[in-house]
């Protein structure tokens, strides 16, 4: 499967890297722990197996695999997040190979890993077919690929759609939420896998209040920070209000706090 020739993926990746390096994604990744644990439970890597966490951020899924005594590697293209991941691993006494690298050009030999994981990570690579091919390439035949992916519907779909209204994505790109559809997964992975199963799961995000949830994303989440800047003074409060509405729509709490329901797609594939 080829990429769209009219898109300068190298330039898009460089701009995207700057966006994700803004703020501190580690503060957002706190809410992804439940997804990382569910994903590792589904992929079920055993002690001594080689596991790769693609677009690992501050290492959340990688550390779950490390606790199973796997030989773990994590890559991300944001150096500050890799440094945070190394600090986290050291604090728990794990030797994890965290390195700065791009999901679209993995620095590993063919069929190197028994398990490949990604939690809201590889899905955001602009050259989707290239990232999918790389993921398949480094996974051994019979190995497992596990993905926790934002869905086009629910909180994730509404959240990213809201953000895109204020900071539209570069033209010509497939949306990250494509990975959360059957057609998208078939187009990206179908030729390289033997079996695939997906099911919707729920991850609850906990905040002090809806206002607090919005503030966390405005302060720490790079894409939201950039969208707020792009909105300008006249539209910035409207952007905040739109985010507040999205978080409120999926808030389960009735005590003034926020327990936001996020539905995601958990996918387990076996490499052909």
Secondary structure, 3 states (H helix, E strand, C coil): CCCCCCCCHHHHHHHHHHHHHCECHHHHHHHHHHHHHHHHHHHCCCCCCEEEEECCCCCHHHHHHHCCCCEEEEEECCHHHHHHHHHHHHHHCCCCEEEECECCECCCCCCCEEEEEEECCHHHCCCHHHHHHHHHHHEEEEEEEEEEEECCCHHHHHHHHHHHHHCCCCCCCCCHHHHHCHHHHHHHHHHHEEEEEEEEEEEEEEECCHHHHHHHHHHHEHHHHHHHHHHHHHHHHHHHHHHHHHHHHCECCCCCCEEEEEEEEEEEEEEC
